Amino acid sequence: MRVQGAHLRTIRETEDHRGLMVIDQTLLPDRLEQVRILTLAECARAITGMVVRGAPLIGVTAAYGLALGLRDDPSDAGMELARRTLLATRPTAVNLRWAVDRVAAVARERPLFERAGAAWREAGRLAEEDVAVCEAIGRHGAALLRGVVRRGTELEVLTHCNAGWLATVDWGTALAPVYALHDAGVPVHVWVSETRPRNQGLLTAWELGQHGVPHTLIVDNAAGHLLQRGRVDVCVTGADRVTSSGDVCNKIGTYLKALAAREAGVPFFAAVPSSTIDWSIPLGSTIPIEERAAAEVDRTGEFEVFNPGFDVTPASLVRGLITERGVCDASPVGLSRLFPERAA
Amino acid sequence: MRVQGAHLRTIRETEDHRGLMVIDQTLLPDRLEQVRILTLAECARAITGMVVRGAPLIGVTAAYGLALGLRDDPSDAGMELARRTLLATRPTAVNLRWAVDRVAAVARERPLFERAGAAWREAGRLAEEDVAVCEAIGRHGAALLRGVVRRGTELEVLTHCNAGWLATVDWGTALAPVYALHDAGVPVHVWVSETRPRNQGLLTAWELGQHGVPHTLIVDNAAGHLLQRGRVDVCVTGADRVTSSGDVCNKIGTYLKALAAREAGVPFFAAVPSSTIDWSIPLGSTIPIEERAAAEVDRTGEFEVFNPGFDVTPASLVRGLITERGVCDASPVGLSRLFPERAA
């Protein structure tokens, strides 16, 4: 959205509403290019190949993907095949399942010939809701972070991976409060960890630069040193799944930052749309952790590699969750106060 | 040493004893090549450019560098200039200062025409001592790690950066106990973190592979997840400087691993020759932390970068120090028991 003044979203419908245009995030920050997605298969490949990434954006993309699948085969069997294809793309982010199931539920109520259209419109609503949810996270998060600002100095924020507008339809989750503060004239500086092995930190640095927010790139290893030396006021990340007890599953390396934040007495927050909360499981240790290709770590193929994509930060290390309804403790009580309809 | 059965050292004198042959570590693991060093300037450039790296090896190289400087100008002024040139190459590792000062002290006792020769021979002694010291660290460390081995499973070791034979003249510090155990038939597997931004983990993976020690490469971000999931029995790293109270300054990212180790109840050890102990300062927070070039992190030059080369792991996170005299607590008492002659 903040690209050279023009309003750009990570995902939008083509003018004929027959397909999608998405920013190819594998080319950023070198080149800003959009690619067209016209089929379920293309959609699944875009998610697996991380052309689109970020839990909320994966959810929206998969929602459209189900609609594309229903165009080819609107039967129950076709819908189930499309659903499974999409769920198999990335196992950790729960938004994907949430989005696909929501669109499937709408389609299932309709006669076969109306299913694809209804699903497409529901995916569109989901995309618009994502924008509104991220705006609300920005608002609540900014109010929270104002409380951390020390008089006379800029607010020093540490983030990990990319949870900006590139990870959502617009605005972002962890970066939405940063943008809101910056736009309100509060001086903010962001420490951006590069986030090996995929270097999504470069996406964060790029989008902060587009928006004019001061920032500095560090290697992931440097986060502990910065926190220890008092150079960070607050940590804010996104999440790929939050359990009903407040455990936060997010990009690999988040846990190390949360440990160092606690040691330094620096609050650690996760910014999460409610679609990221998995009410079905309490313990983060039961979340499936995606293991990705060795080639992401070692291009030569010479070495044995273990490449987990995510880790779990226990709720005890999380000061709070920033959601579209406000901020709550990362605990069953905190979450059930904010989402009473989901409390068991 | 363990390259295809042939005995190879990281640094050796040329046959005419006029210069040095060192392995160019910037080319590893792709290519194993040696380069010749004939002058003080070449020596300083090799250290700055990380052709040679690792605190012990930097010390030995700088010791020879002083001798090379004295060949051109054996006066007190010439010696002081050479000393300052070498001390300016890398500010964090204390072995460098220790080695240069030891060689300078020997040279200073001699008439001008004998200084270069005496310094060269002293550097040679220092190199041989380094080998013996690392062998002793291997012996003491192996005895220590045998106590961690769980019956029926292989010992899972996590290390960071490269503290193997490539970081010393031979054997290594942190990896010396691993080699000793492996050679004694104890099943060992090493988790190797890649160590951004310079990827010295690839050096570790390469030398473990040459020696036949099973190992797996991970991104630095993955260490917390492994520790949390119980897949690491012990952490062992080297160090660039240890204070008299046991604070451990080592490659950036070490601190994060030590935090995660404590959280998981996994012991964290640093393997250090006594030349790495800086008896002049008690607090790690006063150690100068080298800030290296932005280009190590971001080749494009597009982003603002902060690139500290080292961090400090407080003694409270360190279970013990493995030295050539044995293992001691990372505390003033522990260190002064092992080194009573240095106790104030």
Interface residues (C-beta under 8 A of the other chain):
Chain A: P29 W191 E194 T195 R196 P197 L202 A205 G209 P214 H215 T216 L217 I218 V219 D220 N221 A222 A223 G224 H225 L226 Q228 K251 I252 G253 Y255 L256 L259 A260 E263 I289 V297 D298 E302 F303 E304 V305 F306 N307 P308 F310 D311 V312
Chain B: P29 W191 E194 T195 R196 P197 L202 A205 G209 P214 H215 T216 L217 I218 V219 D220 N221 A222 A223 G224 H225 L226 Q228 K251 I252 G253 Y255 L256 L259 A260 E263 I289 V297 D298 E302 F303 E304 V305 F306 N307 P308 D311 V312
